[in-house]
Amino acid sequence: MGKLTNTQLVKLDTLDEGRRKWDRVRKLVEMAAVTPKSADDLMRQCGRTVDQAGRFFGSNGFGPLSTHAVDLGALIKRPGTFQAKLGAFREIVGKGYAGFDRAQLAIKKG
């Protein structure tokens, strides 16, 4: 693998910005897991962050990451207790991180 082009560097920077948004989502989910009294408020914040992340990924050509954000947003809106959905939240967040790794490899390969 040779030197990265300017386009690849811009895409990697954009991906890093998206990862920071996804880190915020993970942080909110984990905060809600340890503070059940404020889980509803944290999930509202998470919902807004997920919507922003989904739009960001979609508008920057990261469709699979956008899909994970949409899936997480739908799960947040689904009825049921937070504790009952916690495993699914963590699974989708994990899939998002795996998506970042795949996107980064694809960008570097060209």
C-alpha positions in Angstrom: 0.0 0.0 0.0 1.5 3.3 -1.1 1.0 6.9 -0.1 -2.6 7.9 0.4 -4.2 10.4 -2.0 -5.7 13.7 -0.8 -9.2 12.2 -1.5 -8.4 9.2 0.7 -7.1 11.5 3.5 -10.2 13.6 3.4 -12.4 10.5 3.6 -10.4 9.2 6.6 -10.8 12.6 8.3 -14.5 12.4 7.7 -14.6 8.9 9.0 -12.8 10.0 12.2 -15.4 12.7 12.7 -18.1 10.1 12.3 -16.3 7.9 14.8 -16.4 10.7 17.4 -20.2 11.0 16.9 -20.5 7.2 17.3 -18.3 7.4 20.4 -20.9 9.8 21.9 -23.7 7.4 21.1 -21.8 4.6 22.9 -21.1 6.8 25.9 -24.8 7.7 26.2 -25.9 4.1 26.0 -23.4 3.1 28.7 -24.3 6.0 30.9 -28.0 4.9 30.7 -27.0 1.4 31.6 -25.4 2.5 34.9 -27.9 5.2 35.7 -31.4 3.7 35.2 -33.2 6.7 36.7 -32.0 9.0 33.9 -32.1 6.4 31.1 -35.1 8.0 29.4 -33.3 11.4 29.2 -30.1 9.9 28.0 -32.0 7.9 25.4 -33.6 11.1 24.1 -30.1 12.6 23.8 -28.9 9.4 22.1 -31.8 9.6 19.7 -30.9 13.1 18.6 -27.2 12.1 18.3 -28.1 9.0 16.3 -30.2 11.0 13.9 -27.4 13.5 13.4 -24.9 10.7 12.9 -27.2 8.9 10.4 -27.5 12.1 8.3 -23.8 12.7 8.5 -22.9 9.1 7.4 -25.5 9.2 4.6 -24.4 12.5 3.2 -20.7 11.5 3.2 -21.1 8.2 1.4 -21.0 5.8 4.3 -24.3 4.0 3.7 -23.7 1.0 5.9 -22.8 3.2 8.9 -26.0 5.2 8.2 -28.0 2.0 8.3 -26.6 1.1 11.7 -27.6 4.6 12.9 -31.1 4.2 11.5 -31.4 0.8 13.2 -30.3 2.2 16.5 -32.8 5.1 16.1 -35.6 2.7 15.5 -34.7 0.6 18.5 -34.7 3.7 20.7 -38.2 4.5 19.5 -39.5 0.9 20.0 -41.6 0.4 23.1 -40.2 -1.4 26.0 -37.8 -0.8 28.9 -34.3 0.3 28.4 -32.9 -2.7 30.3 -34.8 -5.1 28.0 -33.2 -3.5 25.0 -29.7 -2.9 26.4 -28.2 -6.0 24.7 -29.6 -4.9 21.3 -28.2 -1.4 21.8 -24.8 -2.7 22.5 -24.9 -5.1 19.6 -25.8 -2.3 17.1 -23.1 0.0 18.6 -20.6 -2.8 18.1 -21.7 -3.3 14.5 -21.1 0.4 14.0 -17.5 0.1 15.2 -17.0 -3.0 12.9 -18.4 -0.8 10.1 -15.8 1.8 10.8 -13.0 -0.7 10.5 -14.3 -2.0 7.2 -14.8 1.5 5.8 -11.2 2.5 6.8 -9.8 -0.6 5.1 -11.8 0.1 2.0 -10.6 3.7 1.9 -6.9 2.7 2.3 -7.2 0.1 -0.5 -8.5 2.8 -2.8 
